[in-house]
Amino acid sequence: MTPHNPAGSADEGQDQQDHDGRNDFDFYLGAWDIRLRKLIEPLNGDHEWEESNAATVAQKVLGGLGHIDDFTMETAEGTARELTLRLFDLQTRLWSIYGADGTSAALPPPAIGRFQNGVGEFYNRDTFDGQSILIRLTFSGITANSFHWEQALSADGGRTWETNWMADFTRRSPAQE
């Protein structure tokens, strides 16, 4: 990123673009190995976790206003695949995260949010066992070679949260621009 330019030179437009949020997911570009933990039965007081390994490769699309990654996870049931699409809205300066898995061709509503102080938080509504819930995705601990991701659910409008997925990402190779 270029440093802030208070003089208002020709670089100012590029400076504003660099800081508007569109580059916030650039840390994710490249190939990653992932260690996953999934709560087996969320929102019922269960504390039993299933652990597995996964991998993903992320790249920019739409001239950098989007990112896409192809996620592969090994579970006791076999190989699972997911595609994640992240799109940046130039007007709102918010990211929308869409996820599709191998069980449906439909995209559910996106989780929407932004990064502040090095942490990304994204929210959406869904249903779980017929109950309306909130979902929060959090990206934290971001370094050049690692980051942490969590998904948490709330059945009480966001007063309390239960983490039901955790993932620790370790870089396998850098992004291919």
N, CA and C of each residue as an Amber inpcrd file, in Angstrom:
protein
   531
   0.8320000  -1.1870000   0.0000000   0.0000000   0.0000000   0.0000000
   0.8720000   1.2440000   0.0000000   0.3660000   2.2690000  -0.6320000
   1.0980000   3.5220000  -0.6080000   0.7310000   4.2920000   0.6420000
   1.6630000   5.0640000   1.1930000   1.3430000   5.8470000   2.3780000
   0.3570000   6.9580000   2.0370000  -0.3570000   7.4390000   3.0380000
  -1.3120000   8.5210000   2.8300000  -0.5890000   9.7520000   2.3020000
  -1.1990000  10.4000000   1.3210000  -0.5820000  11.5500000   0.6740000
  -1.4210000  12.7920000   0.9510000  -1.1180000  13.5570000   2.0130000
  -1.9350000  14.7130000   2.3590000  -1.8070000  15.8590000   1.3740000
  -0.8030000  15.8390000   0.4920000  -0.6150000  16.9420000  -0.4450000
  -1.6230000  16.9270000  -1.5820000  -2.3080000  15.8140000  -1.7930000
  -3.3330000  15.7610000  -2.8240000  -2.7750000  15.6340000  -4.2320000
  -1.6830000  14.9280000  -4.4220000  -1.0840000  14.7740000  -5.7430000
  -1.8740000  13.7680000  -6.5690000  -1.3460000  13.4530000  -7.7320000
  -2.0070000  12.5100000  -8.6260000  -2.1200000  11.1170000  -8.0120000
  -1.2750000  10.8090000  -7.0330000  -1.3420000   9.4970000  -6.3760000
  -2.5010000   9.3870000  -5.3960000  -3.1910000  10.4840000  -5.1280000
  -4.2490000  10.4680000  -4.1180000  -5.3700000   9.4940000  -4.4770000
  -5.7610000   9.4490000  -5.7470000  -6.8160000   8.5200000  -6.1480000
  -6.4180000   7.0860000  -5.8930000  -5.1650000   6.7270000  -6.1960000
  -4.6700000   5.3790000  -5.9190000  -4.6270000   5.1320000  -4.4210000
  -4.2210000   6.1400000  -3.6320000  -4.1560000   6.0060000  -2.1820000
  -5.5370000   5.7090000  -1.6070000  -6.5480000   6.4250000  -2.0680000
  -7.9060000   6.1910000  -1.5700000  -8.3630000   4.7900000  -1.9380000
  -8.0440000   4.3480000  -3.1630000  -8.4150000   3.0120000  -3.5870000
  -7.7550000   1.9660000  -2.6960000  -6.4670000   2.1550000  -2.3650000
  -5.7500000   1.1990000  -1.5310000  -6.3520000   1.0840000  -0.1430000
  -6.9710000   2.1330000   0.3550000  -7.4820000   2.1370000   1.7180000
  -8.9950000   2.0140000   1.8210000  -9.6990000   1.8120000   0.7290000
 -11.1590000   1.7560000   0.8080000 -11.6860000   0.3930000   1.2190000
 -10.8170000  -0.6000000   1.3620000 -11.2270000  -1.9270000   1.7980000
 -11.1340000  -2.9820000   0.7220000 -10.9940000  -2.5670000  -0.5240000
 -10.9890000  -3.5360000  -1.6210000  -9.8070000  -4.5080000  -1.5530000
  -8.7460000  -4.1490000  -0.8610000  -7.5720000  -5.0230000  -0.7540000
  -7.5250000  -5.8020000   0.5560000  -8.5540000  -5.6980000   1.3600000
  -8.5160000  -6.3070000   2.6910000  -8.3780000  -7.8310000   2.6750000
  -8.8400000  -8.4950000   1.6320000  -8.7150000  -9.9530000   1.5620000
  -7.4780000 -10.4130000   0.8040000  -6.6060000  -9.4950000   0.4020000
  -5.4310000  -9.8980000  -0.3560000  -4.5110000 -10.8370000   0.4290000
  -4.5560000 -10.7840000   1.7550000  -3.7580000 -11.7130000   2.5670000
  -4.1050000 -13.1560000   2.2560000  -5.3350000 -13.4060000   1.7970000
  -5.8760000 -14.7440000   1.5790000  -5.3910000 -15.3640000   0.2550000
  -4.8540000 -14.5480000  -0.6510000  -4.4510000 -15.0510000  -1.9550000
  -3.3340000 -16.0780000  -1.8340000  -3.4060000 -17.1300000  -2.6510000
  -2.3980000 -18.1770000  -2.6510000  -2.9790000 -19.5040000  -2.2010000
  -2.0930000 -20.4310000  -1.8850000  -2.4850000 -21.7890000  -1.4910000
  -2.2730000 -21.9690000   0.0090000  -3.2360000 -22.6350000   0.6440000
  -3.2370000 -22.7900000   2.0980000  -3.5280000 -24.2290000   2.5060000
  -2.8730000 -24.6730000   3.5770000  -3.2440000 -25.8880000   4.2910000
  -4.0360000 -25.4350000   5.5080000  -5.0590000 -26.2100000   5.8650000
  -5.9910000 -25.7750000   6.9030000  -6.2180000 -26.9010000   7.9010000
  -6.1920000 -26.5610000   9.1670000  -6.5760000 -27.4890000  10.2400000
  -7.9220000 -27.0110000  10.7500000  -8.9530000 -27.8580000  10.6130000
 -10.3340000 -27.5130000  10.9580000 -10.8070000 -28.2120000  12.2220000
 -11.6490000 -27.5080000  12.9590000 -12.3890000 -28.1040000  14.0720000
 -13.8470000 -27.7290000  13.8880000 -14.7390000 -28.7240000  13.9230000
 -16.1680000 -28.5030000  13.7300000 -16.9270000 -29.0780000  14.9170000
 -17.7850000 -28.2530000  15.5130000 -18.6510000 -28.7240000  16.5880000
 -19.6550000 -29.7020000  15.9870000 -19.7280000 -30.9060000  16.5300000
 -20.5380000 -31.9520000  15.9190000 -22.0320000 -31.6210000  15.9570000
 -22.5300000 -31.1340000  17.0820000 -23.9520000 -30.7820000  17.1800000
 -24.0910000 -29.3890000  17.7810000 -24.0750000 -28.3510000  16.9170000
 -24.1520000 -26.9730000  17.4300000 -25.5170000 -26.6370000  18.0080000
 -25.5040000 -25.6270000  18.8640000 -26.6980000 -25.0450000  19.4930000
 -27.5120000 -26.0330000  20.3160000 -26.8250000 -27.0080000  20.9140000
 -27.5300000 -27.9040000  21.8300000 -26.7070000 -28.2120000  23.0830000
 -25.6700000 -27.4150000  23.3310000 -24.8430000 -27.6210000  24.5120000
 -23.7610000 -28.6630000  24.3450000 -23.6360000 -29.2290000  23.1360000
 -22.6270000 -30.2450000  22.8830000 -21.2410000 -29.5910000  22.8330000
 -20.2350000 -30.3020000  23.3230000 -18.8690000 -29.7820000  23.2940000
 -17.9120000 -30.7660000  22.6230000 -18.4560000 -31.6430000  21.7680000
 -17.6330000 -32.6190000  21.0670000 -17.2880000 -32.0720000  19.6820000
 -15.9800000 -32.0760000  19.3770000 -15.4800000 -31.5130000  18.1330000
 -14.9480000 -32.6050000  17.2260000 -15.1130000 -32.4180000  15.9140000
 -14.5150000 -33.2650000  14.9000000 -13.3910000 -32.4640000  14.2570000
 -12.2260000 -33.0890000  14.0920000 -11.0880000 -32.4060000  13.4840000
 -10.7850000 -33.0140000  12.1250000 -10.3420000 -32.1610000  11.1960000
 -10.0000000 -32.6340000   9.8600000  -9.0110000 -31.6670000   9.2190000
  -8.4750000 -32.1060000   8.0810000  -7.5570000 -31.2800000   7.3090000
  -8.2390000 -30.8320000   6.0340000  -7.8050000 -29.6890000   5.5390000
  -8.3650000 -29.1500000   4.3090000  -7.2790000 -28.3680000   3.5880000
  -7.6070000 -27.9310000   2.3920000  -6.7100000 -27.0940000   1.5990000
  -7.5540000 -26.1950000   0.7220000  -7.0030000 -25.0410000   0.3710000
  -7.6990000 -24.1380000  -0.5250000  -6.6850000 -23.3290000  -1.3210000
  -7.1360000 -22.8320000  -2.4590000  -6.3520000 -21.9310000  -3.2910000
  -7.2550000 -20.7510000  -3.6160000  -6.7740000 -19.5380000  -3.3150000
  -7.5660000 -18.3280000  -3.5340000  -6.8950000 -17.4360000  -4.5630000
  -7.7270000 -16.7920000  -5.3830000  -7.2120000 -15.8690000  -6.3900000
  -8.1710000 -14.6990000  -6.5800000  -7.6370000 -13.6100000  -7.1360000
  -8.4540000 -12.4380000  -7.4280000  -9.2670000 -12.6760000  -8.6880000
 -10.4620000 -12.0720000  -8.7170000 -11.2970000 -12.0330000  -9.9120000
 -11.8540000 -10.6140000 -10.0250000 -12.4300000 -10.3140000 -11.1590000
 -13.0590000  -9.0070000 -11.3970000 -12.1110000  -7.8470000 -11.1210000
 -10.8660000  -7.9910000 -11.5480000  -9.9070000  -6.9120000 -11.3750000
  -9.6180000  -6.5700000  -9.9270000  -9.7930000  -7.5270000  -9.0390000
  -9.5120000  -7.3090000  -7.6240000 -10.7300000  -6.9690000  -6.7890000
 -11.8870000  -6.7570000  -7.4110000 -13.1030000  -6.4880000  -6.6400000
 -13.7440000  -7.7710000  -6.1460000 -13.1260000  -8.8900000  -6.4480000
 -13.6110000 -10.1680000  -5.9620000 -12.4530000 -11.1260000  -5.7470000
 -12.7090000 -12.1230000  -4.9330000 -11.7760000 -13.2280000  -4.6950000
 -12.5970000 -14.5000000  -4.7440000 -11.9590000 -15.5640000  -5.2000000
 -12.6320000 -16.8550000  -5.2490000 -11.6570000 -17.9090000  -4.7330000
 -12.1810000 -18.8870000  -3.9990000 -11.3130000 -19.9960000  -3.6020000
 -12.0630000 -21.3070000  -3.6760000 -11.2970000 -22.3450000  -3.9720000
 -11.7820000 -23.7110000  -4.1140000 -11.2430000 -24.4950000  -2.9220000
 -12.1470000 -24.9620000  -2.0670000 -11.8390000 -25.5410000  -0.7710000
 -12.1020000 -27.0420000  -0.8240000 -11.1350000 -27.8430000  -0.3750000
 -11.2870000 -29.2950000  -0.3240000 -11.0020000 -29.7640000   1.0940000
 -11.9400000 -30.5450000   1.6600000 -11.8110000 -31.0190000   3.0410000
 -11.9730000 -32.5310000   3.0760000 -11.1090000 -33.1790000   3.8400000
 -11.2160000 -34.6180000   4.0420000 -11.9390000 -34.8790000   5.3590000
 -13.0400000 -35.6300000   5.3080000 -13.8080000 -35.9630000   6.5050000
 -13.9690000 -37.4750000   6.6020000 -14.5550000 -37.9270000   7.6900000
 -14.8140000 -39.3570000   7.8560000 -15.7440000 -39.8750000   6.7610000
 -16.6050000 -38.9920000   6.2290000 -17.5430000 -39.3780000   5.1690000
 -16.9280000 -39.3140000   3.7830000 -15.7330000 -38.7450000   3.6580000
 -15.0860000 -38.6210000   2.3530000 -14.6660000 -37.1920000   2.0810000
 -14.4070000 -36.8900000   0.8230000 -13.9570000 -35.5700000   0.4150000
 -15.1430000 -34.6330000   0.2270000 -15.0450000 -33.4500000   0.8110000
 -16.0780000 -32.4200000   0.6450000 -15.4480000 -31.2310000  -0.0680000
 -16.2330000 -30.5650000  -0.9070000 -15.7550000 -29.4090000  -1.6670000
 -16.6390000 -28.2130000  -1.3730000 -16.0180000 -27.0350000  -1.4090000
 -16.7670000 -25.7890000  -1.2610000 -16.0950000 -24.7290000  -2.1140000
 -16.9150000 -23.8340000  -2.6310000 -16.4280000 -22.6880000  -3.3790000
 -16.8460000 -21.4440000  -2.6090000 -15.9080000 -20.5430000  -2.3820000
 -16.2190000 -19.2920000  -1.7030000 -15.9490000 -18.1410000  -2.6560000
 -16.9150000 -17.2360000  -2.7480000 -16.8020000 -16.0380000  -3.5670000
 -16.9560000 -14.8370000  -2.6530000 -15.9610000 -13.9480000  -2.6820000
 -16.0060000 -12.7160000  -1.8920000 -16.0420000 -11.5450000  -2.8650000
 -17.0380000 -10.6590000  -2.7130000 -17.2060000  -9.5190000  -3.6130000
 -17.2070000  -8.2200000  -2.8270000 -16.4810000  -7.2240000  -3.3320000
 -16.3860000  -5.9160000  -2.6880000 -17.3190000  -4.9340000  -3.3650000
 -18.1370000  -4.2370000  -2.5840000 -19.0650000  -3.2280000  -3.0850000
 -18.4050000  -1.8580000  -2.9660000 -18.1480000  -1.2120000  -4.1040000
 -17.4680000   0.0850000  -4.1100000 -18.2860000   1.1770000  -3.4190000
 -19.6100000   1.0730000  -3.4360000 -20.4550000   2.0890000  -2.8250000
 -20.4730000   1.9830000  -1.3070000 -20.7150000   0.7900000  -0.7810000
 -20.8340000   0.6160000   0.6730000 -19.5000000   0.3370000   1.3450000
 -18.5050000  -0.0780000   0.5430000 -17.1920000  -0.4920000   1.0470000
 -17.2970000  -1.7010000   1.9810000 -18.2400000  -2.5680000   1.6500000
 -18.4480000  -3.8000000   2.4000000 -18.1640000  -4.9920000   1.4980000
 -17.7010000  -6.0650000   2.1210000 -17.5090000  -7.3290000   1.4300000
 -18.7210000  -8.2190000   1.6500000 -19.0920000  -8.9770000   0.6300000
 -20.1190000 -10.0220000   0.7270000 -19.4230000 -11.3510000   0.4840000
 -19.6480000 -12.3080000   1.3730000 -19.0260000 -13.6310000   1.2650000
 -20.1200000 -14.6490000   0.9720000 -19.9960000 -15.3000000  -0.1790000
 -20.9320000 -16.3380000  -0.6010000 -20.2170000 -17.6760000  -0.5430000
 -20.8990000 -18.7020000  -0.0650000 -20.3100000 -20.0370000  -0.0230000
 -21.2490000 -21.0520000  -0.6320000 -20.7210000 -21.9120000  -1.4830000
 -21.5200000 -22.9860000  -2.0850000 -20.7780000 -24.2950000  -1.8630000
 -21.5230000 -25.3280000  -1.5010000 -20.8870000 -26.6320000  -1.3260000
 -21.3990000 -27.5970000  -2.3830000 -20.8930000 -28.8060000  -2.3540000
 -21.2400000 -29.7950000  -3.3550000 -22.6200000 -30.3910000  -3.2120000
 -23.4300000 -29.9140000  -2.2590000 -24.7550000 -30.4930000  -2.0590000
 -25.8680000 -29.7060000  -2.7320000 -25.5760000 -28.4710000  -3.1790000
 -26.6120000 -27.6470000  -3.7820000 -25.9840000 -26.6820000  -4.7700000
 -26.6980000 -26.3800000  -5.8160000 -26.2240000 -25.4010000  -6.7930000
 -26.6360000 -23.9850000  -6.4000000 -27.4070000 -23.8370000  -5.3420000
 -27.8990000 -22.5240000  -4.9280000 -26.9000000 -21.8330000  -4.0070000
 -26.7850000 -20.5120000  -4.1510000 -25.9690000 -19.7140000  -3.2430000
 -26.8680000 -19.1640000  -2.1410000 -26.5480000 -19.4460000  -0.8840000
 -27.3250000 -18.8560000   0.2040000 -27.0160000 -17.3640000   0.3120000
 -27.7930000 -16.6160000   1.0970000 -27.4870000 -15.1880000   1.2750000
 -26.0670000 -15.0090000   1.8080000 -25.4170000 -13.9090000   1.4230000
 -24.0250000 -13.7100000   1.8320000 -23.8930000 -13.2230000   3.2630000
 -22.7150000 -13.4410000   3.8280000 -22.3180000 -12.7820000   5.0720000
 -21.6780000 -11.4610000   4.6350000 -22.0550000 -10.3670000   5.2780000
 -21.6150000  -9.0380000   4.8630000 -20.8810000  -8.3570000   6.0080000
 -19.7590000  -7.6960000   5.6760000 -19.0130000  -6.9770000   6.7020000
 -17.7490000  -6.3700000   6.1620000 -16.8300000  -6.0730000   7.0920000
 -15.5720000  -5.3980000   6.7460000 -14.5140000  -5.7200000   7.7880000
 -13.3080000  -5.2550000   7.4900000 -12.1830000  -5.3690000   8.4070000
 -12.0160000  -4.0620000   9.1600000 -11.7710000  -4.1680000  10.4620000
 -11.4280000  -3.0240000  11.2900000 -10.3720000  -3.4790000  12.2810000
  -9.2980000  -2.6920000  12.3860000  -8.2150000  -3.0010000  13.3200000
  -7.6640000  -4.4110000  13.1340000  -7.5570000  -4.8510000  11.8660000
  -6.9500000  -6.1400000  11.5660000  -7.8380000  -7.3500000  11.7640000
  -9.1230000  -7.1370000  12.0820000 -10.0640000  -8.2440000  12.2720000
 -11.2540000  -8.0330000  11.3330000 -11.6090000  -9.0800000  10.5980000
 -12.7750000  -9.0110000   9.7270000 -13.9570000  -9.6940000  10.3830000
 -15.1080000  -8.9940000  10.4100000 -16.3540000  -9.5860000  10.9340000
 -17.4370000  -9.4450000   9.8770000 -18.1500000 -10.5580000   9.6490000
 -19.1530000 -10.6540000   8.6020000 -20.3650000 -11.3850000   9.1720000
 -21.5820000 -10.8910000   8.8570000 -22.7970000 -11.4150000   9.4670000
 -23.8440000 -11.7480000   8.4090000 -24.6490000 -12.7610000   8.6950000
 -25.8610000 -13.0140000   7.9280000 -26.8740000 -13.7620000   8.7820000
 -28.0740000 -13.8720000   8.2490000 -29.1570000 -14.6160000   8.8980000
 -29.3890000 -15.9060000   8.1320000 -29.8040000 -16.9350000   8.8640000
 -30.1140000 -18.2110000   8.2490000 -31.0860000 -18.9320000   9.1660000
 -31.4030000 -20.1510000   8.8330000 -32.2040000 -20.9890000   9.7290000
 -31.4020000 -22.2310000  10.0580000 -31.6010000 -22.7290000  11.2670000
 -30.9440000 -23.9440000  11.7240000 -31.9700000 -24.7330000  12.5070000
 -32.2550000 -25.9550000  12.0710000 -33.3030000 -26.7890000  12.6850000
 -34.6120000 -26.0150000  12.8100000 -34.9670000 -25.2530000  11.7700000
 -36.2190000 -24.5130000  11.7330000 -36.2280000 -23.2260000  12.5440000
 -35.1020000 -22.8720000  13.1440000 -35.0090000 -21.6840000  14.0040000
 -34.1830000 -20.6150000  13.3070000 -34.6230000 -19.3620000  13.3660000
 -33.8610000 -18.2530000  12.8000000 -32.6190000 -18.0110000  13.6520000
 -31.4700000 -17.8930000  12.9710000 -30.2110000 -17.6700000  13.6800000
 -29.4100000 -16.5740000  12.9770000 -28.4400000 -16.0340000  13.6960000
 -27.4330000 -15.1630000  13.1230000 -26.1450000 -15.9630000  12.9820000
 -25.3860000 -15.6510000  11.9390000 -24.0870000 -16.2810000  11.7190000
 -23.0450000 -15.1730000  11.6660000 -21.9340000 -15.3880000  12.3730000
 -20.8240000 -14.4410000  12.3560000 -19.5700000 -15.1710000  11.8910000
 -18.8990000 -14.6120000  10.8840000 -17.6090000 -15.1150000  10.4180000
 -16.5500000 -14.1270000  10.8580000 -15.4420000 -14.6310000  11.4090000
 -14.3700000 -13.7690000  11.9010000 -13.0320000 -14.2350000  11.3360000
 -12.2670000 -13.2810000  10.7870000 -10.9040000 -13.5100000  10.3230000
  -9.9900000 -12.7280000  11.2610000  -9.0030000 -13.3970000  11.8750000
  -8.1340000 -12.7210000  12.8490000  -6.7420000 -13.3410000  12.8290000
  -5.8350000 -12.7450000  13.6110000  -4.4750000 -13.2610000  13.7080000
  -3.7700000 -13.3120000  12.3680000  -4.0300000 -12.3490000  11.5110000
  -3.5390000 -12.3670000  10.1360000  -2.0610000 -11.9790000  10.0830000
  -1.2590000 -12.8940000   9.5200000   0.1600000 -12.6250000   9.2440000
   0.4040000 -12.9680000   7.7790000   1.6360000 -12.8320000   7.3340000
   1.9690000 -13.1660000   5.9460000   1.7940000 -14.6550000   5.6560000
   1.8830000 -15.5020000   6.6900000   1.8560000 -16.9480000   6.4650000
   0.8100000 -17.7100000   7.2560000  -0.0850000 -16.9980000   7.9360000
  -1.1210000 -17.6990000   8.6970000  -2.2650000 -16.7570000   9.0420000
  -3.4170000 -17.3470000   9.3460000  -4.5380000 -16.6080000   9.9150000
  -5.5150000 -17.5940000  10.5300000  -6.4310000 -17.0610000  11.3210000
  -7.4370000 -17.8540000  12.0210000  -8.8140000 -17.4280000  11.5230000
  -9.7160000 -18.3900000  11.3630000 -11.0850000 -18.1250000  10.9320000
 -12.0290000 -18.8490000  11.8850000 -13.1450000 -18.2160000  12.2090000
 -14.1750000 -18.8550000  13.0210000 -15.5510000 -18.5320000  12.4750000
 -16.4520000 -19.4800000  12.6720000 -17.8730000 -19.2530000  12.4390000
 -18.5810000 -19.4680000  13.7620000 -19.4590000 -18.5310000  14.1240000
 -20.2320000 -18.6510000  15.3620000 -21.7010000 -18.4440000  15.0410000
 -22.5520000 -19.0910000  15.8300000 -24.0000000 -19.0070000  15.6530000
 -24.6280000 -18.3720000  16.8820000 -25.7310000 -17.6340000  16.6500000
 -26.5010000 -17.0640000  17.7510000 -27.9790000 -17.3330000  17.5010000
 -28.6230000 -17.9280000  18.4840000 -30.0580000 -18.1810000  18.3990000
 -30.8530000 -17.1430000  19.1800000 -30.1530000 -16.1410000  19.7680000
 -30.8450000 -15.1430000  20.5890000 -30.5920000 -13.7130000  20.0960000
 -30.4860000 -13.5700000  18.7780000 -30.3450000 -12.2410000  18.2080000
 -28.9830000 -11.5940000  18.4120000 -27.9680000 -12.3730000  18.7380000
 -26.6210000 -11.8490000  18.8920000 -26.2140000 -11.5430000  20.3250000
 -27.0590000 -11.8590000  21.2990000 -26.6680000 -11.6420000  22.7100000
 -25.5790000 -12.6260000  23.1160000 -25.7060000 -13.8760000  22.6770000
 -24.6810000 -14.8770000  22.9490000 -24.3230000 -15.5820000  21.6450000
 -23.0860000 -16.0600000  21.5910000 -22.5810000 -16.7260000  20.3920000
 -21.9530000 -18.0590000  20.7610000 -22.1410000 -19.0640000  19.8880000
 -21.4790000 -20.3520000  20.0460000 -20.6250000 -20.5980000  18.8030000
 -19.3230000 -20.7090000  18.9950000 -18.4320000 -21.0250000  17.8880000
 -18.6630000 -22.4720000  17.4800000 -18.9250000 -22.6920000  16.1820000
 -19.1650000 -24.0590000  15.7240000 -18.1660000 -24.5230000  14.6650000
 -17.3260000 -23.6130000  14.1530000 -16.2380000 -23.9710000  13.2390000
 -15.0340000 -23.1170000  13.5930000 -13.8530000 -23.7170000  13.5480000
 -12.6010000 -22.9830000  13.7030000 -11.6230000 -23.5380000  12.6760000
 -10.8220000 -22.6400000  12.1140000  -9.8370000 -23.0760000  11.1250000
  -8.5720000 -22.2570000  11.2770000  -7.4510000 -22.9520000  11.2670000
  -6.1530000 -22.3020000  11.2780000  -5.4930000 -22.5620000   9.9270000
  -5.1820000 -21.4750000   9.2250000  -4.6250000 -21.5180000   7.8790000
  -3.1110000 -21.3160000   7.9390000  -2.3710000 -22.1460000   7.1960000
  -0.9240000 -22.0260000   7.0670000  -0.6000000 -21.9640000   5.5780000
   0.1330000 -20.9310000   5.1870000   0.4240000 -20.7210000   3.7690000
   1.2770000 -21.8500000   3.2040000   0.8440000 -22.3700000   2.0550000
   1.5900000 -23.3740000   1.3010000   2.3850000 -22.7050000   0.1800000
   1.7790000 -21.7250000  -0.5070000   2.4910000 -20.9900000  -1.5560000
   1.8460000 -19.6210000  -1.7410000   2.6130000 -18.6580000  -2.2360000
   2.0670000 -17.3110000  -2.4070000   1.0830000 -17.2220000  -3.5710000
   0.4220000 -16.0940000  -3.6350000  -0.5500000 -15.8330000  -4.6930000
   0.1170000 -15.7880000  -6.0480000  -0.6070000 -16.2040000  -7.0520000
  -0.1740000 -16.0830000  -8.4460000  -0.9920000 -14.9730000  -9.0780000
  -0.4030000 -13.8270000  -9.2770000  -1.1280000 -12.6680000  -9.8330000
  -1.2830000 -12.8170000 -11.3210000
